[in-house]
Amino acid sequence: MGREMTAMRNFFPLALLGLFCGCSSVSNVEVSNTTPRILAVNASETYPITMQLRVRNGEIEKDSVRARVVVDGQERKMRRDGSADFIYEYTVPSGRSGVAYYFDVDYVQRGGDGTQKKNIRTSVYELDLSNRYVLGLDSVRGIPSTCVTVIGRGFSGEDRVFLGDVPAETHFESPTAIKFYVPVLGAGKSYPVTIEDALGPIAAGEFRVDPALLGANPRAVELRTGRKVTVNLTTAMPAANGGLDVNVTTDIPGAIEVEEKRMAEGHNCVSFEVKGIAPATGSLYVSVEGHQTLTMPIVVRN
């Protein structure tokens, strides 16, 4: 198998838009179609058609199995690619965007009455070739605001990238590259990345989001009783999906009052006020989804 096909097989999980697995069975044997429903076009125009033979009960004579794939009305012998897997590398005629095929399998089954010759002929499957596919992400982990490039083929300015169900800021670079910025999401999790246009989504892999840092001005609060101080808070990226909760707690709750705030959707900054009630020294703890908790020293004087 040449390097082109080896690379093609390695990209199966990313390059396909969907997976069609069909099964046909006779007696205790099942033929399972493991060929992707859609494959990315390659320069050699050669694509693997694969199937798996599963024995549920009983025994078959392994050396008796003769597996064929019928394409364009012609039988083509499949070779073993493992103990129960079979493969045929089919070269699609130029100008074709897909093929129809089915499997025809002969084998000998053992039983109490001796051996019996068996045959399975599956239903017809379709294999389509696509000029639009994803090869991968140039980064699979980072904090919100990280710029990631999706590498593939067939992209357009209509494409939008999503992490889970959250849209990311997307920039079309070329038909083979799209860039997006990781939105603010719950940290410590991996999210499926998809590219979507009017024709539907394409899977692009997964991205793990690590916690980002919050920015604050001032970084420490000092005030007198009865007075207020305004703290300006910034996040790594603008808030999405209805905004972000800003949770501020303290270890001196009776000494201060903190204004409750929410960062508006599309904004990456918000201000909240802290009012001094009684003399004390302690800390403020500011938490926002997708960011490390920010600890701010605070002193309240008379």
SULJOUR-V720183 format. One record per backbone hydrogen bond with DSSP energy under -1.0 kcal/mol. CO is the residue of the C=O (numbers start at 1). NH is the residue of the N-H. E is the energy in kcal/mol with one decimal. If there is no record, write none. Layout:
co={CO;CO}
nh={NH;NH}
e={E;E}
This chain:
co={2;3;4;5;6;7;9;11;11;12;22;24;26;28;29;30;31;32;37;39;42;45;47;49;50;51;52;54;59;61;62;66;67;68;69;70;71;74;76;79;84;85;86;87;88;90;93;97;99;101;102;103;104;105;106;107;108;109;111;114;116;118;120;125;127;128;130;133;136;140;142;143;146;148;149;150;151;151;153;156;160;161;162;163;166;169;171;174;175;176;177;177;178;179;180;182;189;191;192;193;194;195;196;197;200;202;205;207;208;209;212;215;217;221;223;224;227;229;231;232;233;234;239;244;247;249;252;255;255;257;261;263;264;267;268;270;272;273;274;275;276;280;282;283;284;285;286;287;288;290;294;296;297;298;299;300;301}
nh={6;7;8;9;10;11;12;14;15;16;33;31;29;56;26;54;24;52;128;130;45;92;90;88;34;86;32;30;110;64;65;106;78;104;76;102;74;71;69;87;53;81;51;79;49;47;96;129;127;125;70;122;68;120;66;118;61;116;114;111;109;107;105;101;99;39;41;153;151;208;210;146;182;180;138;178;135;136;133;159;196;168;194;166;163;181;179;177;155;152;173;174;150;171;148;145;209;207;164;204;162;202;160;200;197;195;193;191;142;188;292;234;232;299;301;227;276;274;272;217;270;215;266;263;287;285;255;277;278;275;246;244;267;239;235;233;231;259;229;257;226;300;298;251;296;249;294;247;291;212;286;284;221;282;223;280;225}
e={-2.5;-2.6;-1.9;-2.5;-1.8;-1.3;-1.3;-1.1;-3.2;-1.5;-3.5;-3.7;-2.1;-3.1;-1.9;-3.3;-2.1;-2.7;-2.3;-2.9;-1.1;-2.3;-2.9;-2.1;-1.4;-2.8;-3.1;-3.1;-1.9;-2.0;-1.3;-2.2;-2.7;-2.6;-2.0;-1.3;-2.1;-2.2;-2.6;-2.6;-3.0;-2.7;-2.0;-2.5;-3.1;-2.8;-1.9;-3.0;-2.8;-3.3;-3.3;-2.2;-1.9;-2.7;-2.7;-3.3;-2.7;-2.4;-1.8;-1.8;-3.0;-1.9;-3.0;-2.2;-2.3;-2.4;-2.4;-2.6;-2.9;-2.5;-2.8;-2.0;-2.5;-2.4;-2.2;-1.9;-3.1;-1.7;-1.9;-1.6;-2.9;-2.9;-2.2;-2.0;-2.6;-1.9;-2.8;-1.5;-2.4;-2.0;-1.6;-2.2;-3.7;-3.3;-3.0;-2.8;-2.8;-2.3;-3.0;-3.1;-2.5;-2.0;-2.0;-1.6;-1.1;-2.3;-3.0;-2.8;-2.0;-3.0;-3.4;-2.7;-2.7;-2.2;-2.6;-2.0;-2.5;-2.6;-2.2;-2.0;-2.2;-2.6;-3.7;-2.7;-2.7;-3.0;-2.0;-3.6;-1.5;-3.1;-1.4;-2.1;-2.1;-2.9;-2.4;-3.3;-3.0;-2.7;-2.2;-2.1;-3.2;-3.1;-2.4;-1.3;-2.9;-2.3;-3.0;-2.5;-1.9;-2.5;-3.0;-3.1;-2.9;-2.7;-2.3;-1.6;-2.4}
